[in-house]
């Protein structure tokens, strides 16, 4: 079946690597149940044309903070940089930069706002750009954990498997917009059924399509019983893990069985893949496995599970949670974006 016959109006239920635990829990019941700390690539040097700010936010999204900082510093929003988006309904700590080459340096630690505070500021020689981070550290409390009599044992087994072997490095559902709507919008844009003039929105749609095709490749490997295996022709990353395609123009560098699997997915979604090539995206690779670092857990109460772990930049905490148990969020939390 080619994508001429496919529907992109709903997200598929991509398969998991480990058996379902049969357990469920509430995620982000309180903001303090989801604490994220950004792990920066570097710290500010103390001199340069940019002010770097270490900020803790509570209940605000990253773009809102950037806009507030621009107003406070008297600059345009594009003069404010950050390395990654962080969840709104959470307590998160991350770095921002502001381009202020001339004049007096405002003391932004004096800013008073109910949803964020500036912990420190210093100057540096460069702007923070998306992806300028090592990763993120998570502290997550899952509440109202419930399931059958064997659920706790199944949760423990999946946690041990995730710690030992990692989890599928899926792009999280929030990558695809509300109810996966960015995929269909992106398809319509590439098919010239709609015209998208906003460069930021166009970039979101293209990113969603790339992520979708990657998830489809990863899902097929799991469906075929190939999770945790290296295939003939795989391209490995620096950590020795097999990678999947971030689609674009250029030669597919896998060979043999790995290439056949990837090209089969590309043929199935030929309209998306051809459109991304013509949109100017280049072929890139992404690890198929996400390995949580220092994964630990405890049970503060019989129905509460506390998890702590770190993940590299670009990977999703939901990839870990989805392999352990089924989570739902309070209705008011459905618009949150994942930390990257």
Order of alpha helices (4+ residues) and beta strands (2+ residues): beta-beta-beta-alpha-beta-beta-beta-beta-alpha-beta-alpha-alpha-beta-alpha-alpha-beta-beta-beta-beta-alpha-beta
